[in-house]
Amino acid sequence: MTAVADAPRQAPTATGLPPLRLPMPDAGFADCAPPRRRPPLPPPVGVEADPDALGWYRWMLGHHVAVCVWRLLCDQLPAAPADPAAGDAVAELYDAYSALLLYSGSCSPQTYATVIRARMKARHPAFSGTWARDYEQVSELLGRFRPFAGERVKRALKTNRLVHMTVAKRLVPQGKSLLRESGMDPTRTVDTDRDRFDEFFGVDRAEVCRHEFADQLADRVRLVLDDLAERPDPVRYDNADVARLQDALPDLLDRLVSFTTRKVTP
């Protein structure tokens, strides 16, 4: 990566997103009555004429929704080996996660280098998405499930890897991830690293009930859908599987909210 990414460009950092409140990935949701519906989250300000601000907003918002998807995967994966319906849910959630990667990484390579990557590097030279607590839990549970995974799940996992590589190649065509670039051991993650990920993306760990979780996810999904309706993603990919997920993002997010609502209804 060139030196231009070493210092973050002075682009807006405010996104208008409140912290995403979640329990630890191995903790259950608390019991509570459905809360009174809050006012919707406000749309972003100042992104129309500033591609750096829009790229930063989508990076943060997309990761908020992805963390929620990981949490739903943590709930579904334990039942998946014995329950075909849970296996289908795992495949659909992975497709939603893949589509969110395309949304989060829809900025230009220049914006990624000088705004997003530079801010992550300023937080820590080896900053990595592998530090995410919820994704760690997903990886552990997925390792137990792989011998039982059906074709639909295997296809979703293969597509997820393809999307990761496709987005990375577009945004960092000549470089490596910060973790690989730093030379740190990618298999060694400590709580300090996990805390850094939560802090950077605005994830607060606290006791949360399922209804609050569902409301937070629904709020953020609506922001993604509104954003894409007003500002369609100009990035297009030649690969048919990647393009299919990009086009399917609105439907995947709609089903994600519906799926979550079904899960929280007594």
C-alpha positions in Angstrom: 0.0 0.0 0.0 1.3 3.4 -0.8 2.2 6.0 1.9 -1.0 8.0 1.1 -2.9 5.7 3.4 -0.6 6.2 6.4 -2.4 9.4 7.6 -6.2 9.5 7.5 -7.7 12.1 5.2 -9.7 14.8 7.0 -13.1 13.5 5.9 -16.1 13.6 8.2 -16.2 10.9 10.9 -19.8 11.4 12.2 -22.3 8.9 10.9 -25.3 9.6 13.0 -25.3 6.0 14.1 -25.9 5.3 17.8 -23.8 2.5 19.4 -24.9 -1.0 18.5 -25.7 -2.7 21.8 -25.1 -6.5 21.9 -24.4 -9.1 24.5 -21.2 -11.1 24.3 -21.5 -13.7 21.6 -21.7 -16.6 24.1 -24.3 -14.9 26.2 -28.0 -15.2 25.6 -30.5 -12.4 25.2 -32.4 -11.1 28.2 -36.1 -11.4 28.7 -38.2 -8.2 28.1 -41.5 -7.0 26.8 -41.6 -5.5 23.3 -40.3 -1.9 23.8 -42.2 1.2 22.6 -41.1 1.9 19.0 -38.4 4.6 18.9 -38.2 7.3 16.2 -36.3 6.1 13.2 -32.6 6.8 13.0 -31.8 9.9 11.0 -30.4 9.7 7.4 -26.8 10.7 6.9 -26.0 14.3 6.4 -23.5 15.7 3.9 -22.8 12.5 1.9 -24.3 13.6 -1.4 -21.3 15.8 -2.4 -18.6 14.0 -0.4 -17.7 10.5 -1.6 -15.3 10.1 1.3 -18.1 10.7 3.8 -20.4 8.3 2.0 -17.7 5.6 1.9 -17.1 6.0 5.6 -20.8 5.9 6.4 -21.4 2.7 4.3 -18.3 1.1 5.9 -19.7 1.7 9.4 -23.3 1.0 8.7 -22.6 -2.1 6.7 -20.5 -3.5 9.5 -23.2 -2.8 12.1 -25.6 -4.9 10.1 -23.0 -7.6 9.4 -22.3 -7.9 13.2 -26.1 -8.4 13.7 -26.0 -11.2 11.0 -23.1 -12.8 12.8 -25.2 -12.8 16.0 -28.0 -14.5 14.1 -25.6 -17.1 12.8 -24.4 -17.8 16.3 -28.1 -18.6 17.2 -28.7 -20.8 14.2 -25.5 -22.8 13.8 -25.8 -25.0 16.9 -29.1 -26.4 15.6 -28.0 -26.7 12.0 -26.4 -30.2 12.0 -29.8 -31.8 13.0 -32.3 -29.3 11.6 -32.4 -28.7 7.8 -34.4 -25.5 8.3 -31.6 -24.1 10.5 -29.1 -25.1 7.8 -31.2 -23.2 5.2 -31.2 -20.2 7.5 -27.4 -20.4 7.8 -27.1 -20.3 4.0 -29.4 -17.3 3.7 -27.6 -15.4 6.5 -24.3 -16.0 4.8 -25.7 -14.6 1.6 -26.8 -11.5 3.4 -23.4 -11.1 4.9 -21.8 -11.5 1.5 -24.1 -8.8 0.0 -23.3 -6.5 3.0 -19.6 -6.9 2.2 -20.3 -5.5 -1.3 -22.3 -2.6 0.2 -19.6 -1.8 2.9 -16.8 -1.9 0.3 -18.6 0.1 -2.4 -16.3 3.2 -2.1 -13.5 4.0 -4.4 -10.0 2.5 -3.8 -8.8 6.0 -3.1 -11.4 6.6 -0.4 -10.6 3.2 1.1 -6.9 3.9 1.2 -7.0 7.4 2.6 -10.1 7.3 4.8 -11.1 3.8 5.9 -7.8 1.8 5.9 -5.9 4.8 7.2 -8.2 5.1 10.2 -8.0 1.5 11.0 -4.3 1.6 10.7 -4.2 4.6 13.0 -6.2 2.6 15.5 -3.7 -0.3 15.3 -1.2 -1.2 12.6 -2.6 -4.7 12.3 -6.3 -3.9 12.7 -8.3 -6.8 11.4 -11.9 -7.9 11.0 -10.9 -11.3 12.3 -10.8 -9.6 15.7 -14.6 -9.4 15.8 -15.9 -11.4 18.7 -19.1 -12.4 17.0 -17.3 -13.6 13.8 -14.9 -15.6 16.0 -17.9 -17.4 17.5 -19.3 -18.0 14.0 -16.0 -19.5 12.8 -15.9 -21.8 15.8 -19.5 -23.0 15.4 -19.1 -23.3 11.7 -16.1 -25.6 12.2 -18.4 -28.0 14.1 -21.1 -27.8 11.5 -19.0 -28.3 8.3 -19.2 -32.1 8.2 -23.0 -31.8 8.1 -23.3 -28.8 5.8 -25.6 -29.3 2.8 -25.0 -28.1 -0.7 -26.8 -24.8 -0.2 -24.6 -23.9 2.8 -21.4 -25.0 1.0 -22.4 -22.8 -2.0 -23.0 -19.8 0.3 -19.7 -20.2 2.0 -17.9 -20.5 -1.3 -19.6 -17.4 -2.6 -18.7 -15.5 0.6 -15.0 -16.3 0.1 -15.3 -15.2 -3.5 -16.9 -11.9 -2.5 -14.2 -11.3 0.1 -11.4 -11.8 -2.5 -13.3 -9.7 -5.1 -13.8 -6.7 -2.9 -10.2 -6.9 -1.5 -8.8 -7.1 -5.0 -10.7 -4.0 -6.1 -9.9 -1.9 -3.0 -6.3 -3.0 -2.4 -5.1 -4.3 -5.8 -1.4 -4.2 -5.0 -1.4 -4.7 -1.3 -2.1 -7.0 1.7 -4.5 -6.7 4.7 -3.2 -4.7 7.6 -2.8 -7.9 9.6 -0.7 -9.6 6.9 1.3 -6.4 6.3 2.1 -6.0 10.0 3.6 -9.5 10.2 1.6 -10.3 13.4 0.4 -13.9 14.0 -3.1 -14.0 12.4 -4.1 -16.9 14.7 -3.4 -15.0 17.9 -6.2 -12.7 19.0 -6.4 -11.4 22.5 -9.2 -9.5 24.3 -7.5 -6.2 23.7 -7.8 -6.8 20.0 -11.5 -7.7 20.4 -12.1 -4.5 22.4 -10.4 -2.5 19.6 -12.8 -3.9 17.0 -15.8 -3.1 19.2 -14.6 0.4 20.0 -13.8 1.2 16.4 -17.2 0.1 15.0 -19.2 1.4 17.9 -20.3 -1.9 19.4 -21.3 -1.7 23.1 -21.4 -5.0 25.0 -24.3 -5.0 27.5 -27.3 -7.1 28.5 -29.8 -6.8 25.6 -33.2 -8.4 25.0 -34.2 -9.9 21.6 -36.8 -7.2 21.0 -34.1 -4.5 21.3 -31.8 -6.4 19.1 -34.5 -6.7 16.4 -35.3 -3.0 16.6 -31.6 -2.1 16.2 -31.3 -4.3 13.2 -34.5 -3.1 11.6 -33.4 0.5 12.0 -30.1 -0.1 10.3 -31.5 -2.2 7.5 -33.9 0.7 6.7 -30.9 3.1 6.5 -29.1 0.8 4.0 -32.3 0.4 1.9 -32.9 4.2 1.9 -29.3 4.9 1.1 -29.3 2.6 -1.9 -32.7 3.9 -3.1 -31.3 7.5 -3.2 -27.7 6.6 -4.2 -27.5 3.3 -6.2 -24.1 1.6 -6.0 -22.2 2.5 -9.2 -19.7 -0.4 -8.7 -20.4 -3.4 -10.9 -18.6 -6.7 -11.0 -18.1 -9.1 -14.0 -18.6 -12.2 -11.9 -22.2 -13.5 -12.1 -22.4 -14.8 -8.6 -21.1 -11.5 -7.1 -23.4 -9.4 -9.3 -26.3 -11.6 -8.3 -25.7 -10.9 -4.6 -25.3 -7.2 -5.2 -28.6 -7.1 -6.9 -30.2 -9.3 -4.3 -29.2 -7.1 -1.3 -32.5 -5.3 -0.8 -34.5 -8.6 -0.9 -31.9 -10.3 1.4 -32.2 -7.4 3.9 -36.0 -7.5 3.8 -36.0 -11.2 4.5 -33.4 -10.6 7.3 -35.7 -8.3 9.2 -38.7 -10.7 8.6 -36.6 -13.6 9.8 -35.5 -11.7 12.9 -39.1 -10.6 13.7 -40.3 -14.2 13.5 -37.5 -15.2 15.9 -38.5 -12.7 18.5 -42.2 -13.2 18.4 -43.4 -15.3 21.4 
